[in-house]
Every structure is written in C-alpha cells, then in structure tokens.
Amino acid sequence: MEKDDVYEELKDIVGPDAAKRLVEFYAGSNVYYPKRVVKKLRNQQIRTANKNGASYLDLTLMYGLSKRHLRRIVNKRSERNEEAHSGTKEAAYGTEGIARTE
C-alpha cells in the first residue's frame, strides 16, 4: 500500500482532522495496536448494533463471525452488566443462599 493510500484510508476511518493529527504525531514511527484493543472495539460495535436491532444474520455478514460467537459476545456483556448492578455473581444468576460444595 502506498503512503497516500494509507493516509486516505486513515481519513476515511477517523476523519480528516484526526488523520492529520495522527500523521503529524506519529510521522516516521511504527505504531502497534494490540489485538485486544481492536477486538474490544469490534465487540462494542457488535453489542451496539445488536441493541439497535441488527439481527445475528446481519452481524454474521458484517463481521464474518458465527451466530454462536456473536451470541457469546452479546451475552458476555449482558452478564457483566447484571453482576455490576446486583453486586454479586450469585445475585445476577439467582443463586444466593445455595450452598457450594467444592
């Protein structure tokens, strides 16, 4: 990919002002973005799209992920939200007062 192509692609993704600032700041540098950051952003986009009515079929076509994987992503966040609001995992799953054997 040519330098101009990279800049044009960056402008399309983050907008012209942000692209200019990034190029000025990181000019000549190699920038590494860990996959976990990219995955976290992708997963947030998936959850938002699902919340806004996108079907699992739509999401499968957009992200190239299986329906099962998409459900895991959407449900993982839902479980975390329930735990945060209830205070405990047991309360989130309705298992308070049940004795655990280990």
C-alpha positions as CSV (number, residue, x, y, z in Angstrom):
1,M,0.0,0.0,0.0
2,E,1.3,3.4,-0.9
3,K,1.8,6.2,1.6
4,D,-1.1,8.2,0.1
5,D,-3.4,5.2,0.2
6,V,-2.7,4.7,3.9
7,Y,-3.5,8.4,4.6
8,E,-6.7,8.2,2.5
9,E,-7.8,5.1,4.3
10,L,-7.0,6.6,7.7
11,K,-9.0,9.7,6.7
12,D,-12.0,7.5,5.8
13,I,-11.8,5.7,9.2
14,V,-11.1,8.6,11.7
15,G,-11.9,11.7,9.7
16,P,-9.6,14.2,8.1
17,D,-8.7,16.2,11.2
18,A,-7.8,13.2,13.3
19,A,-5.9,11.7,10.4
20,K,-3.8,14.8,10.1
21,R,-3.1,14.9,13.8
22,L,-2.1,11.2,13.9
23,V,0.2,11.6,10.9
24,E,1.9,14.6,12.4
25,F,2.3,13.0,15.8
26,Y,3.4,9.5,14.6
27,A,5.3,10.5,11.4
28,G,8.0,8.0,10.7
29,S,7.1,5.8,13.6
30,N,5.8,2.2,13.7
31,V,2.6,2.0,15.6
32,Y,1.4,-1.2,17.2
33,Y,-2.2,-1.8,18.2
34,P,-2.7,-4.9,20.3
35,K,-5.4,-7.2,19.1
36,R,-7.3,-7.0,22.4
37,V,-7.9,-3.3,21.7
38,V,-9.2,-4.0,18.2
39,K,-11.4,-6.9,19.5
40,K,-12.7,-4.8,22.3
41,L,-13.8,-2.0,19.9
42,R,-15.3,-4.6,17.5
43,N,-17.2,-6.2,20.3
44,Q,-18.6,-2.9,21.4
45,Q,-19.7,-2.2,17.9
46,I,-21.4,-5.6,17.7
47,R,-23.3,-5.0,21.0
48,T,-24.4,-1.6,19.9
49,A,-25.6,-2.9,16.5
50,N,-27.5,-5.7,18.3
51,K,-29.0,-3.3,20.7
52,N,-30.1,-1.1,17.8
53,G,-31.9,-4.0,16.2
54,A,-29.4,-5.7,13.9
55,S,-30.1,-9.4,13.6
56,Y,-27.5,-12.1,14.2
57,L,-27.7,-12.8,10.5
58,D,-26.8,-9.2,9.7
59,L,-24.0,-9.3,12.2
60,T,-22.7,-12.5,10.8
61,L,-22.5,-10.9,7.3
62,M,-20.9,-7.7,8.6
63,Y,-18.2,-9.3,10.9
64,G,-17.7,-12.8,9.4
65,L,-18.3,-14.4,12.8
66,S,-20.6,-17.3,13.6
67,K,-24.0,-16.8,15.2
68,R,-22.8,-18.7,18.2
69,H,-19.8,-16.5,18.6
70,L,-21.9,-13.3,18.2
71,R,-24.3,-14.5,20.9
72,R,-21.4,-15.1,23.3
73,I,-20.1,-11.6,22.7
74,V,-23.5,-10.0,23.2
75,N,-24.4,-12.2,26.3
76,K,-20.9,-11.7,27.9
77,R,-21.6,-8.0,28.2
78,S,-25.1,-8.6,29.5
79,E,-23.8,-10.8,32.3
80,R,-21.2,-8.3,33.3
81,N,-23.9,-5.6,33.5
82,E,-26.2,-7.7,35.6
83,E,-23.3,-8.5,38.0
84,A,-22.4,-4.8,38.3
85,H,-26.0,-3.9,39.1
86,S,-26.6,-6.7,41.5
87,G,-23.3,-6.6,43.3
88,T,-22.5,-10.3,43.1
89,K,-22.4,-13.1,40.6
90,E,-24.8,-15.1,42.8
91,A,-27.4,-12.4,42.7
92,A,-27.0,-12.0,39.0
93,Y,-27.8,-15.7,38.5
94,G,-30.4,-16.0,41.3
95,T,-28.2,-18.5,43.2
96,E,-28.0,-16.6,46.5
97,G,-28.3,-18.8,49.5
98,I,-27.4,-22.0,47.7
99,A,-24.6,-23.9,49.4
100,R,-21.5,-24.5,47.3
101,T,-19.6,-27.7,47.5
102,E,-16.0,-27.7,46.3
